[in-house]
Amino acid sequence: MSAIQVPRRVHGLLGEVGELFVIALEAVRRTWDVRTWAWEFAEQAWFLARVTSIPVILVSLPLGATVALQVGQLAAQLGAQSATGGAVVVGLVREVAPIAAALIIAGAGGSAMTADMGARRIRDELSAMEAMAVNPIHRLVTPRLWAASLVSTLLASLVIVSGATGGFVFNVLLQDVTPGAYFDGAVSLLQTSDLLVTLLKSWLFGVIAAVVACYMGMNCAASPVGVGRAVNRAIVVAFLLVFALNYVITTVYFVAFPPRI
């Protein structure tokens, strides 16, 4: 690798990051013009809810039970099985819920968005829209951005409920912990700010998944192979950005609001 190739690669990476921000800001800029994207928003929100709700439930139920199993075994050795519910619910609310919602949105919904945008690019629909003085970002990206962010926020709530149910069934029915002790441990450790930050994370992760998916689809190679590569790249990039942003938000949050002991 020569000394010239590294700056070129860095320049290309920074250019793509800048284009992602441009698309996101341009999509948000015409949010006020709801009439042009309301129907597309409703269609995309229903599609995302339909393809992600069942997978989220199927993932969250065993996940909550698994966390309850691991924490319950350790708590049993320490004589504090009643703390299992608190550990399960706090873990779900603070970290698991937004990450699980983001991964499902990016994997199931984002891949469909990228394929749709790539197909439109191959058929020259995006160029045709520009020729008719219709901004494809306003017409296509804006509704998908708001739909993904809304559904991602709702999915985080679904993850919390499903995961807590899975942990409750395992901890109460199989480990003989009382229901009151299960929920009391969760209430004593949770703060209102935990839920607010979780919802904020989920919203931001949905925005990231939608923007990355649309960008990759709108800029893919004009061939079926190019669309497939764009789908794969969109999922990987979305995952990386989600985990990086989650680390930053969690670090700042723990500094501003130290967890209860």
Secondary structure as GFF3:
##gff-version 3
##sequence-region A 1 261
A	DSSP	alpha_helix	5	29	.	.	.	ID=ss1
A	DSSP	three_ten_helix	34	36	.	.	.	ID=ss2
A	DSSP	alpha_helix	38	78	.	.	.	ID=ss3
A	DSSP	three_ten_helix	81	83	.	.	.	ID=ss4
A	DSSP	alpha_helix	84	91	.	.	.	ID=ss5
A	DSSP	pi_helix	92	96	.	.	.	ID=ss6
A	DSSP	alpha_helix	97	104	.	.	.	ID=ss7
A	DSSP	pi_helix	105	110	.	.	.	ID=ss8
A	DSSP	alpha_helix	111	122	.	.	.	ID=ss9
A	DSSP	alpha_helix	125	131	.	.	.	ID=ss10
A	DSSP	alpha_helix	136	136	.	.	.	ID=ss11
A	DSSP	pi_helix	137	141	.	.	.	ID=ss12
A	DSSP	alpha_helix	142	168	.	.	.	ID=ss13
A	DSSP	pi_helix	169	174	.	.	.	ID=ss14
A	DSSP	alpha_helix	179	189	.	.	.	ID=ss15
A	DSSP	alpha_helix	192	218	.	.	.	ID=ss16
A	DSSP	alpha_helix	224	256	.	.	.	ID=ss17
###
